[in-house]
Amino acid sequence: MVGSVDEEDDVEPWRRRRPRRARRTRKQMPLWQELPLLLVVAFCLAVLIRTFLLQAFFIPSGSMEDTLLIGDRVLVNKIVYDLRDPARGEIVVFRGTAEWTPQLTEDPDPGFLAKLGRTIGDLVGVSRPGDKDFIKRVIGLPGDRVRCCDDQGRVTVNGVPLDEPYVRENSPLDVPPNRDECRSRRFDEVLVPPGQLFVMGDHRLVSQDARCQGTVPIDNVIGRAFVIVWPMSHWTSLPVPETFENLPTPTAAPALGEARPGASQLGDAAIAMPIMGSLLVTARSRRSFRPRRRRLLP
């Protein structure tokens, strides 16, 4: 027929098969190359978390027994006090001043391998603490008046006695106070200076603390210990005891500035934020949101 269109020509454009594109296959990296890369990434993440968010600290002495035992490892939140000021009853890790006696003795010649192990352990936050790192409980804030004792042998803060069930063995009352030794339970009233904290250990019989070594600058505080993570049998949080809840405000005005609205709630929430953030960073891949298993501490 004149003017007719060939049927084959009519359907050819949409029936014609186009050549299939060659599938792009991603070349998998050999295990011997992938494993070192994963180790480097994990190490870098651990260093970042240890530097800015969390750090694990080893308990080397019995000054906080039975709250913390020798050999325990605690997680320390390093950003909480960027959001708020320390609070009474919290357990803090800090660098001691010149008056604080070092609690660890270093091997004068530990050897190359020991030095390397300590350096790597310090970078990821699982090594022993430095000889000037201490862990104690905050008893008094700037402007507080702290003394011992009342007629029942209790520590008082701004005239209010503390009931301290966490104290394992208290210091004796019959030993005269000595500012060079922490053997006596009794000490004269201390007006905590601006920008300082009055800290004490829970095992008062053996603790060397603010009674004889002086107050601690808030700027020296590394962070708040908020949970025991190792050994697993000791796993527990470290909350503020109830005895600190109803204490009066400092009798002298502290030089820390006005408290920000909601700062306390923000600071407490920040305790959980670093853990959630670190888990999300390490648990997510580019294609899946399924969490991977990870170990807390070796």
Summary of the structure (lengths in Angstrom):
residues: 298
radius of gyration: 29.2
end to end distance: 87.3
largest distance: 126.9
contacts: 780
relative contact order: 0.18
helix: 28%
strand: 19%
